[in-house]
């Protein structure tokens, strides 16, 4: 089994991707500092897959510790990098921490990848790099405008870093032209796929893993389910005066299980590519916009629970409307979202009920 190191592998998207990797014949290796993850989750990944998934607890900014993981787990086929803070709202309040963690962890990982001769990297990015787009749907060639939050700016910087590293490798043709598998070639090249996620929601249909925010949720779905479960008094919808059909923000809500499969598709696509450095970007979404109120109504329909919510002021950092063009990922990777907002809300609610029952 090809080993794939998954940084942030105990987190929300990381854990679902570990399940998808194992079922596709890879062996995921979890690297996580558990600052925002539950320690029970890797065991549940093993339970769901039947695989003995190694777990290494460390901060990805610690280059020496990260290098030891690569030495211990060698040979490593590739890496999927999730280890980053992800809250738009928190990034506005704590920008220094976001810059240090999100950019610093990728810079450290790239240095370790080069020394370990592991060129394959899938990078977890975000539609926030587009800022507030002028045209919809957003394509991979849409202008990268000023991000609406420090979180989005860290993703923009990380993507630029990947592009610069690939450009440096291409500028050294005598190295990048060597046969694939050469230690020098692999140590000098970078074969990177950046996946720009839109809005991940939902949970595994088994209700064994799902989104588990520490403290007050910063994203919509867990706030909805926690409110329905009585853990929150009410849901605050940030703004109802946007220029959208119902006045609330519009997003492209993507089921996390579909998103996980996109990472597998990216790795398989890289295996088919010829030797040499590249950095390719793909949007990952459904291609459909759903408003906050529409998401709330989808939840109420599948759960049968009327949700208590009120409208509050707009939240700093929120774009008005963003949804994806997914033509490129469908064409190149053969990936397409199979699940919709109703599926996502159903699975998120089942996960919340399992948590409430102590399962």
ZIJO-V977558 format. One line per field, one symbol per residue. ss: DSSP state (@ for helix, = for strand, . for the rest). psi: psi as a letter, one per 40 degrees, with the letter a starting at -180 (. if undefined). burial: 1 if it has 16 or more other ideal C-beta (glycine too) atoms within 10 Angstrom, else 0. Layout:
ss = ???
psi = ???
burial = ???
//
This chain:
ss = .======....@@@@@@@@@@@@..=======........@@@@@@@@@.....===.....@@@@@@@@@@@....====......@@@@@@.@@@@@@@@@@@@@@@@@@@@@@...=======@@@@.......=...........@@@@@@@@@@@@@@@@@@@@@..@@@@......@@@@@@..=======.===.=......=.........@@@@@@@@@......====...........==.===@@@@@@@@@@@@@@@@@.....=======.....==@@@@@@@@@@@@.....====........=..=..@@@@@@........@@@@@@@@@@@@@@@@...
psi = hhhhhhhfeeacddddddddddeeeihihhhiefdfiheedddddddddeighihhhiheegddddddddddeiihdiihhegiiehddddddgdddddddddddddddddddddefhdhhhhhaieedeahidiiihieeiihihieidddddddddddddddddddddegdddeeiihehddddedihghhhhgibghiaiheefdiahgihahieidddddddddeedidihhhghffigideeiihighhhddddddddddddddddeiiiiiihhhhihaeehhhiddddddddddddehhhhiihaiihhehichhiiheddddddefiiheiaddddddddddddddddef.
burial = 00111111111111111111110101111111100111001101110110101111011110001110110010011111111111111111000001101110111111011101111111111111111010001101010000111111111111101100110011000011010000001101111111111111111100111111100010111111111100010010111101010001111111111111111111101100001111111111111111111111111001100010100000101110111111011000101010111011111111110110000
//
